[in-house]
Amino acid sequence: MSDPSEHGAEKPLPLVISIQSQVAWGHVGNSAAAYPMRACGVDVVEVPTTLLSNHPHYPTMRGRLLEPDLVAEILAGLVERGVHERAAVVLSGFMGRAETASAVAGFVQQAKAANPRLVYACDPVMGDADLGFFADEAVRAAFTAELVPLADLVLPNAFELAALSGVAITGIEAVVEAKEALGRPAVVATSVPVEGRPGRLATVTASDRRCIANEVARLPVRPAGTGDLLSGLTVARLALGLELEAAVARAVAGVAAALAQTSGEPWAEIPITAALDRIVSAGAES
């Protein structure tokens, strides 16, 4: 058999395994992140933790959280195909059930053992400042005890970071303190208040090397799924070889481009398809 390289076959695209919620209508979880990740130039393996008609901020919602055994079976199938051995990043988001988080933790451990270069990025989806917690106590405990300790990168909002670390996130420096409390190599915290500038919010990247804040103006929009989009864009760029700070800067610019085209109605959907080119190209000039 001839060598594919002799015929100009291209190298496989970097691969991201994305384990989070899926909705039929709208954009949260993988339904927000997967399409833009692919548009960035990576392969994405989507593992759902839910199958829902829409996100929960509509008057009704149908579907269900997937059974942890089913999620574990899907992950086992990926191991049988060797997908975990060639992945650049595993991203996890909404878990729904503590047992699902445990199954994901087991998969991450297995993947890291087989693939030491793998990056595990944990988006600890638990709640937000204006909503409180929407993950139950068992799920929050699973994030704290099982998933976050495995993470190379943690991607919480300010509310979630405070809950995980016990540090009140009142500004940029507090993110550094919270990262040290978690003991992880890097934290990317969203919705961080900017001291003295109430009209601004920051996404703060705190790593073992440095701390960088990307500030944006507060906008009069409140869609669901912005954190999922930001996490997806960040890990896609990491898989493509960008340094963390550059990946986050591109992701922040991409989310800002999406929000600029989002309706001001409460919980309006991000127009992922209409804004896709701007989402992907945003920040390229910086």
N, C-alpha and C positions, 0 to 999 in steps of 0.2 A: 504494500500500500504506500502511495506517495505521501510525502510530508505536506500537510496543508500550507505550511509557510512558503513552499515552492510556488504555490498558486496565488500568493498574495492574500491569504486569509488573514483577517484582522484578529487582534487579540480580543478575548471576551471583554465586555464592559465590566467595570467594577460592579459588585453586587451588594445590595442592601436587603437584609431580611427585616421586614417591618411588621411588628406584632402589636396590633391595636384595633380599635373599634372600626366597624364598617356600617355605613348607612346607605339605603337605596336612594334616598332623596337628600341632597344637600352636601355639605362639606365639613365633616369632622373626621378625626382619626385618619385611617388610610384613605378615606374618601376625600380628604383634603390634601394629604401629603403625597400619595403615590404618583399621581399624574405629573405634578411639578417635579418630583424627583426624577422620573423617567425623562422629562423634558430637559433636565440638567445633563443627562447623558449617562445615567446608571441603570442597570437592571434592578428591578424591585420584585421581591417575593413577598406577597401580602399574606399574612396570617391573621385572620379575623378573631377577635375575642367577643364580638357581638355581631348579630345580624338584625338590624333595626330598620324600620321604615324611614326614620328621620331622627334628628337629635331631640333631646327631651324638652326643649324650650317652646315647642309647638303645643297647642291645646291637647293633642293626642299623640301617642306613639305606639307602634306595633312592633312585634318581633320579640327577641329575647337576648339575654346574655347567653353565650355559648357555654355548654357544659365543659368544665375543666378537662375531663377525660377526652373530649373531642379535640380541644386545643392541643393537648399532649399528643394525641394520635397524629395530628397534622405535623407537629414538630418532629415526631419520630419518623414520619415519612420523609421529611427533608433530610434527616440524618442518613436514612437508607439511600438517598440519592447523592449523598456527599455534598449537599449544598452548603452545609455549615463549614466545610473545609475550604471553600473558595470565596466565602463572603468576606467583604471588607469591614462591614458594620452590621451589628444587630441593633435595631432601634425598638424599644418597647414603649407603649403608651398606656391607654386605658385598659385596665385588667378586668374590672367588674366583680371578680370574686377572688378571695384570698388563695383558694386552691389553684386558680389559673396563674396567679403570680408565682406560686411554688413550682408549677410546671415550667414556666418560663425561666425561672432561676435554674432549674435543673438542666434545661436546654442550653442556657448561656454557659454554665460550667462545662458541659460536654463540648460545646463549640470552642471555648477558649482552650481546652485541653488539646483538641485536635488542630487548632489554628491559633498559635500564640500571637500572631499579628492582628487578630481580630479586635476591633474596638466595640465595646458595648456601651451604647448611649441609652440612658434611662430617663424618660420623661415621666415623672411621678404624678400622674393625673389623679388628683384627689379633691380639688376644689379651687375656689378663687375668692378674692376679697369681697366681691359683691354678692357671692352665692353661699359662702361658707363651704363646709365639706359636703361633697356629693358621693364620696367613697366612704363605705362604712369603716368602723374601727378595725375590723380584721384585715381589710385591704390595706389600710394605712399602716398597720403593724407589719404586714408582709413587705411593703415598700421599704420600711425602715430596717427590718431584720434580714431580708433576703435579697432584694433587688438592688437597692442603692449600694450595699457593700460590695457588689460585684462590678459596679459601674466604673468605666474609665471617664465618662462624661455624664453629668447629671444636668437635666434641662427643666428646672421647675419655674413656675411663676413665683413672685415674691411671697405670696401667701403660703404656697407649698414649701418653699425653702425655709420659712420661719417655722412651719410645723415640723419639718424634718430635723432641723438643727437646734431649735430652741432659741434662736437668735432673732430678735425683732429686726425686720428689714426696713430700716428707716432711711437708708441711703446707700450709696455705692460702697463705702468702706465696710458696711455691715455684711455685704456679700462675701468679702474676703474672710471675715470672722466666721461666717456660716460655713464656708468651704473648709476651713480648718477644723471646725467642729465635726463635719461629716467625714473628714479624712480621705476625700477622694481627689484624684489628680486634677480635675477641672469641673467647674460649675458654670453654666450659662443661665443667668437668672433674668426673667422678663418682668415687665411692669414694675420696675424698681423706681421709687420716687426720687426726684432730683432735688436735693436740698436748695431752697431759695428760689426754685423755678417751678411753681405748681403747674404750669402749663406744659411741662416736659415729663417724659418717662424715659427710662434707660433700660437697655439690655446690657447686662454686665457680664463680662467674661473674666472669671478669676481662675487662673491656673497656677501651677507651681512656679511658673516663670514671671508672670505679671498679671495686672488687672487693667482691663480696658472697658470703657463704657461707650456704647453707641446710643446717643440720645435722639429721640424723635418727639414731635409735637403730639400732645393728646388730641385725638380726633373725635368728633361727635358721632361715632359709630360703635356698635357693640355686637359684632358677629360672633358666632361660635367658631372654633377651629383655628384661630390665629396661632395659638401655641403649637398645635399639631403641624401647621404649615411651616412655622419657623424651625421646628425640630427637624422636619423632613428636609428642608432646604439646607440646613446646617450639615446634616450627616451625608447628604448627597455630595456636597463639596468636599467633605472630609474623605469620602471614598474616592474622589477624583484626585486627591493629593494636596488639597489646599491646607495651609496651616489653620489651626482652630480660629484664631482671631479674624483672619481673612474670610473664612467660611461663615462666621457669625455676621460679619459686616455685610456680606452679600445677602444673607438670609434676612437681616433686618430691612435692608433696602427692598428686597422682594416682597416682604409682608407689607411694607409701607405702600408699595405700588398697588398691591391688591386692595388695601384699605381705601386708597384714593378713589377706587371705582366701586366701593361698597355703599349700598343704600344706608341712610341714617335711621331707617326703621329698626325697632328693637329686634335683635337676633336675626337680622337679615343675613342671607347667605353670601359668602365671599364669591364673587364671580370668577371662579378659577379659570374656566375656559376662555372667557373674554379677556381676562387680564394676563393670560399665561405668558405671552411674549415679554410683557413688562416685568412680570414676576421673575422670570429666568434671567433677563438681561440686566436687571437693576443692579447697580453697584459695580458693573464690569469696568467702568472707566476709572474707578478709584484704586 
